[in-house]
Amino acid sequence: MYKLIATDMDGTLLTNKSLIPENNKDAIIKAQQKGCKFALASGRPIEAMKSFAKELKMKDYEGYIVAFNGGQIFDCKTEETIFLKGLSREDVIYFYNLAKKLGVTIVTYIDKFIYTDCINEYSKIESRITKLELKEIEDIYKLDLSAIVKCMFISSESKIKQCYDKLAKEIGDKYYLAISDPHFIEIANKDISKGVAIKKLCDIININLNDVIACGDSYNDLAMLEEVGLPVAAGNSNEDIKKKCKYTAVTNEDGVLADVIDKFII
């Protein structure tokens, strides 16, 4: 039997309204009861994923959260971070000043808050997605910058495209850069990915990667899908993702995890 299921959230586990379908919830709890470990893997911060972990009873069954696209791993049972690979204090200050120079807004995450240099329509979108409170940065040097995993530049679609092209040429070899939404550029440590994090998690909990199922729908899931024994594409994935996977499930609206667990676990 497969020993670990790792799943992307948006577009895979969740519906388009950011809800867990009941059939997914029931199946995931049953899989955990049978001894299969479960991990959520997302670009979201830890605090924006805890409510979903609670809904799936992951604390009871020793589940894990992989946040910031692999920059942090959180143990739901002990409520402790077991892996962290973030940006340095100097990196964060550099990007804060660069955002001002480029004329874009920056957001970052500390504990249960999103910090931004400008509360506007774009930073409010991120607050709404993550359900975290927005706070305006008054003095960057007074913030605790020791555990920041990810920053984001946010602006209009045209501005973001322009900035991304510039950043990719100038610093693309030093940092992880990705347009995760037409209005967002994610910036993180160059050496992180969902794949690296799942491999690290398996090392920690002594599970062979061949005994892992990973589910995803997007390009930032590819590194994870390529590491495991059974890569699964959500039915709503594009053809590039489906070609990399051994199984294509139903769409995120119909219950990807329920489909997978019914076929391969229960």
C-alpha positions as CSV (number, residue, x, y, z in Angstrom):
1,M,0.0,0.0,0.0
2,Y,1.1,3.5,-0.6
3,K,2.4,5.2,2.6
4,L,2.1,8.9,1.8
5,I,-0.2,11.0,-0.3
6,A,0.9,14.6,-1.0
7,T,-1.5,16.9,-2.7
8,D,-1.5,20.4,-4.1
9,M,-4.4,22.5,-2.9
10,D,-5.7,25.1,-5.4
11,G,-7.0,23.3,-8.5
12,T,-6.4,19.9,-7.0
13,L,-7.7,19.3,-3.5
14,L,-10.0,22.3,-3.4
15,T,-12.9,23.3,-5.6
16,N,-12.9,26.6,-7.5
17,K,-14.5,28.1,-4.5
18,S,-11.6,27.0,-2.3
19,L,-13.6,24.3,-0.5
20,I,-12.8,20.7,0.2
21,P,-15.4,18.5,-1.5
22,E,-17.1,16.2,1.0
23,N,-16.0,13.1,-0.9
24,N,-12.4,14.2,-0.7
25,K,-12.7,14.8,3.0
26,D,-14.3,11.4,3.8
27,A,-11.7,9.6,1.6
28,I,-8.7,11.4,3.1
29,I,-9.8,10.6,6.7
30,K,-10.4,7.0,5.7
31,A,-6.9,6.8,4.1
32,Q,-5.3,8.2,7.3
33,Q,-7.3,5.7,9.4
34,K,-5.7,3.0,7.4
35,G,-2.2,4.3,8.2
36,C,-1.5,6.3,5.1
37,K,0.2,9.7,5.9
38,F,-1.2,12.8,4.3
39,A,0.6,16.1,3.3
40,L,-0.8,19.3,1.9
41,A,1.6,21.0,-0.5
42,S,1.0,24.6,-1.6
43,G,2.4,28.0,-2.2
44,R,0.4,29.3,0.7
45,P,1.8,30.2,4.1
46,I,1.4,27.8,7.0
47,E,-1.2,29.9,8.7
48,A,-3.4,29.9,5.6
49,M,-3.4,26.1,5.5
50,K,-4.0,25.2,9.1
51,S,-7.8,25.4,8.8
52,F,-7.8,22.8,6.0
53,A,-5.5,20.6,8.0
54,K,-7.9,20.8,10.9
55,E,-10.9,19.9,8.7
56,L,-9.0,16.8,7.5
57,K,-8.0,15.8,11.1
58,M,-4.3,15.9,10.2
59,K,-3.2,16.6,13.8
60,D,-4.9,13.3,14.9
61,Y,-3.2,11.3,12.2
62,E,0.3,12.9,12.2
63,G,-0.1,14.8,8.9
64,Y,2.2,17.4,7.4
65,I,2.0,20.8,5.7
66,V,4.4,21.8,2.9
67,A,4.1,25.5,2.6
68,F,5.6,28.2,0.4
69,N,6.0,25.8,-2.5
70,G,8.5,23.7,-0.4
71,G,10.2,26.4,1.7
72,Q,8.7,25.1,5.0
73,I,7.5,21.8,6.4
74,F,5.2,21.8,9.4
75,D,4.4,18.8,11.6
76,C,0.6,18.9,12.4
77,K,0.9,16.7,15.4
78,T,3.7,18.5,17.2
79,E,2.8,21.9,15.7
80,E,6.5,22.5,14.9
81,T,8.4,23.4,11.8
82,I,10.7,20.5,10.8
83,F,12.3,22.1,7.7
84,L,12.8,25.7,6.7
85,K,14.7,27.2,3.8
86,G,14.0,30.9,3.4
87,L,15.3,34.2,2.3
88,S,18.0,36.1,4.3
89,R,17.3,39.4,6.1
90,E,19.5,41.1,3.5
91,D,17.4,39.5,0.7
92,V,14.1,40.8,2.1
93,I,15.5,44.3,2.5
94,Y,16.9,44.2,-1.0
95,F,13.5,43.2,-2.5
96,Y,11.7,45.7,-0.3
97,N,13.9,48.5,-1.9
98,L,13.7,47.0,-5.3
99,A,9.9,47.0,-5.2
100,K,9.9,50.7,-4.6
101,K,12.4,51.2,-7.5
102,L,10.2,49.2,-9.9
103,G,7.0,50.8,-8.8
104,V,5.3,47.6,-7.6
105,T,3.9,46.5,-4.2
106,I,5.6,43.9,-2.0
107,V,4.0,41.5,0.4
108,T,5.6,39.0,2.8
109,Y,4.4,36.8,5.6
110,I,5.2,36.8,9.3
111,D,3.2,34.5,11.6
112,K,-0.5,35.2,11.1
113,F,-0.1,38.4,9.1
114,I,0.7,39.6,5.6
115,Y,3.0,42.6,5.6
116,T,2.9,45.0,2.7
117,D,4.3,48.4,1.8
118,C,0.9,49.4,0.3
119,I,-2.6,48.2,1.1
120,N,-4.3,48.2,-2.3
121,E,-6.6,46.1,-4.5
122,Y,-3.8,43.6,-5.2
123,S,-2.6,43.0,-1.6
124,K,-6.3,42.7,-0.6
125,I,-6.7,39.8,-3.1
126,E,-3.8,37.9,-1.4
127,S,-5.4,38.6,2.0
128,R,-8.7,37.3,0.8
129,I,-7.1,34.1,-0.7
130,T,-5.0,33.3,2.4
131,K,-7.5,34.7,5.0
132,L,-4.6,36.5,6.7
133,E,-4.8,40.0,8.1
134,L,-3.0,42.8,6.1
135,K,-0.6,45.1,8.0
136,E,1.2,48.0,6.4
137,I,5.0,48.1,6.8
138,E,6.0,51.3,8.7
139,D,9.7,50.4,9.1
140,I,11.1,47.3,7.4
141,Y,14.1,47.3,9.9
142,K,11.8,46.8,12.9
143,L,10.2,43.6,11.5
144,D,11.5,40.1,12.4
145,L,12.9,39.1,9.1
146,S,14.6,35.9,10.4
147,A,12.0,33.4,9.2
148,I,10.7,34.8,5.9
149,V,10.4,32.2,3.2
150,K,8.7,34.1,0.4
151,C,8.1,37.6,-0.9
152,M,5.7,38.6,-3.7
153,F,5.7,41.5,-6.0
154,I,2.1,42.5,-6.9
155,S,0.7,44.9,-9.5
156,S,-1.2,45.1,-12.8
157,E,-0.8,42.2,-15.2
158,S,1.2,44.3,-17.7
159,K,3.5,45.6,-15.0
160,I,4.1,42.2,-13.5
161,K,5.0,40.8,-17.0
162,Q,7.4,43.6,-17.5
163,C,9.0,43.2,-14.1
164,Y,9.3,39.4,-14.4
165,D,11.2,39.7,-17.7
166,K,13.6,42.2,-16.1
167,L,14.1,40.1,-12.9
168,A,14.5,36.8,-14.8
169,K,17.4,38.3,-16.8
170,E,19.1,40.1,-13.9
171,I,18.6,37.7,-10.9
172,G,16.9,34.6,-12.3
173,D,20.0,32.5,-11.6
174,K,20.0,33.5,-7.9
175,Y,16.4,33.3,-6.8
176,Y,13.2,31.2,-7.5
177,L,10.9,33.5,-9.5
178,A,7.5,32.5,-10.7
179,I,4.3,34.2,-11.9
180,S,1.8,32.4,-9.8
181,D,-1.1,34.7,-10.8
182,P,-1.2,37.4,-13.5
183,H,-0.8,39.9,-10.7
184,F,1.8,38.1,-8.6
185,I,5.5,37.3,-8.9
186,E,6.7,34.9,-6.2
187,I,10.3,35.3,-5.0
188,A,12.0,32.6,-2.8
189,N,15.2,30.7,-2.2
190,K,16.5,29.2,-5.5
191,D,16.9,25.7,-4.0
192,I,13.3,25.1,-3.0
193,S,10.5,23.3,-4.7
194,K,7.6,21.0,-3.7
195,G,9.8,18.1,-5.0
196,V,12.7,19.0,-2.8
197,A,10.4,19.3,0.2
198,I,8.6,16.0,-0.4
199,K,12.0,14.3,-0.7
200,K,13.1,15.9,2.5
201,L,9.9,14.9,4.3
202,C,10.3,11.3,3.1
203,D,13.8,11.3,4.5
204,I,12.6,12.6,7.9
205,I,9.7,10.1,8.2
206,N,11.6,7.2,6.5
207,I,9.2,6.6,3.6
208,N,10.5,5.5,0.2
209,L,9.6,7.9,-2.6
210,N,8.2,4.9,-4.6
211,D,5.6,4.5,-1.9
212,V,4.3,8.1,-2.4
213,I,1.3,9.4,-4.4
214,A,1.5,13.0,-5.4
215,C,-1.5,14.9,-6.9
216,G,-1.3,18.2,-8.8
217,D,-2.6,20.3,-11.6
218,S,0.0,23.0,-12.3
219,Y,3.6,23.6,-13.4
220,N,4.8,24.3,-9.8
221,D,3.6,20.7,-9.0
222,L,5.9,19.1,-11.6
223,A,9.0,18.8,-9.3
224,M,6.8,16.9,-6.8
225,L,5.1,14.7,-9.4
226,E,8.5,13.7,-10.9
227,E,9.8,12.5,-7.5
228,V,7.2,10.0,-6.5
229,G,6.1,6.5,-7.4
230,L,2.6,7.5,-8.5
231,P,2.2,11.0,-10.0
232,V,-1.5,11.9,-10.5
233,A,-2.9,14.8,-12.6
234,A,-6.2,16.4,-11.7
235,G,-8.6,16.1,-14.7
236,N,-8.5,19.9,-15.1
237,S,-4.7,20.0,-15.6
238,N,-3.3,20.9,-19.0
239,E,-1.9,18.3,-21.3
240,D,1.7,18.9,-20.3
241,I,1.0,17.9,-16.7
242,K,-1.1,14.9,-17.7
243,K,1.7,13.6,-19.9
244,K,4.0,13.5,-16.9
245,C,1.6,11.5,-14.8
246,K,0.8,7.8,-14.5
247,Y,-2.9,8.5,-13.8
248,T,-5.3,11.3,-14.6
249,A,-8.1,11.7,-12.0
250,V,-11.4,13.5,-12.2
251,T,-11.4,17.3,-11.9
252,N,-11.0,19.3,-8.8
253,E,-14.7,20.0,-8.7
254,D,-15.5,16.3,-8.7
255,G,-13.0,15.1,-6.0
256,V,-9.5,14.3,-7.2
257,L,-8.4,12.8,-3.9
258,A,-11.6,10.7,-3.5
259,D,-11.0,9.2,-6.9
260,V,-7.3,8.4,-6.2
261,I,-7.9,7.0,-2.7
262,D,-10.7,4.8,-3.9
263,K,-8.6,3.4,-6.7
264,F,-5.2,3.0,-5.0
265,I,-5.7,3.0,-1.2
266,I,-9.1,1.7,-0.1
